[in-house]
Amino acid sequence: MKYLSVANTAKKWNISERSVRNYCAQGKIDGAFLTGKTWNIPDDATKPDRINKKHSYPETLIGILRAEKNNRISGGIYHKVQIDLTYNSNHIEGSKLTHEQTRYIFETNTIGVDNALNVDDVVETSNHFKCVDMIIDDANKKLTEKFIKELHRTLKNGTSDSRLPWFAVGEYKKVPNEVGGEQTVQPEEVDKKMAELIAKYNSIESPTFDDILDFHYRFEKIHPFQDGNGRVGRLILFKECLRCGYVPFIIDEELKMFYYRGLKQWRAERGYLRDTCLLAQDKFKKYLDYFKIKYQ
């Protein structure tokens, strides 16, 4: 596919370059993505309809998530995604916080509970909210190692792990690790394997749903960080669904074991993971239906 610059697109549509940048930032131009600070716009992209209302409400999921985030709107899809994605992704990894406790931390930035809590659970929950904001802000951008490392740094910042001399927060692992009893890539090989993975994925012009799942499988197989790989991986899954125009999804407790089976069996049978994620996607569509958000 051929891509145009902001200047060429502005000339083609007979509008200002500022308007083109705003359309890109608001997620109104399908397929537009950033390389550094430069927007790349598909040559066949259509000019978004201009709405003259002073305070028009965005229609795309990305636009709505950003609008609600930036305006701190509670009770909408952004509010629900923050709480449900954070609670479920942390819960999969062993967090003892309840859904209600997670909601309370997000809504009040306080703990306010009677029972003793694990400090790391609280810190990582608060950090995960920031990570969700990151994937919303950068939803249209192609993946980079820098962004993935920044997700990890944000997630693990201030935890007890971050105070360990051998635990590399925001950097690839220094000590070998396993996942589900299976070996992962050795630390000295992670740089090479991650660079290859991202380059191969970014070379795909229009990633399919299976392409996104395959990236997730290979990312988890590499297991590039000492800890936090599952949460970072699922954040990337959500982001890439937004970027590529697929309804995003959240893996909850009900689907956890099917999700693990899907990852384990991906090479032999892709249907396990695909069907699990499609079921999670159907659940997310119910959110979108409730909030009257259009999707394909």
Secondary structure, 3 states (H helix, E strand, C coil): CCEECHHHHHHHHCCCHHHHHHHHHCCCCCCCEEECCEEEEECCCCCCCCCCCCCCCCCCHHHHHHHHHHCCCCCCHHHHHHHHHHHHHHHHCCCCCCHHHHHHHHHHCCCCCCCCCCHHHHHHHHHHHHHHHHHHHCCCCCCCHHHHHHHHHHHHCCCCHHHCCCCCCCCCCCCCCEECCEECCCHHHHHHHHHHHHHHHHCCCCCCHHHHHHHHHHHHHHCCCCCCHHHHHHHHHHHHHHHHCCCCCCCCHHHHHHHHHHHHCCCCCCHHHHHHHHHHHHHHHHHHHHCCCCCC
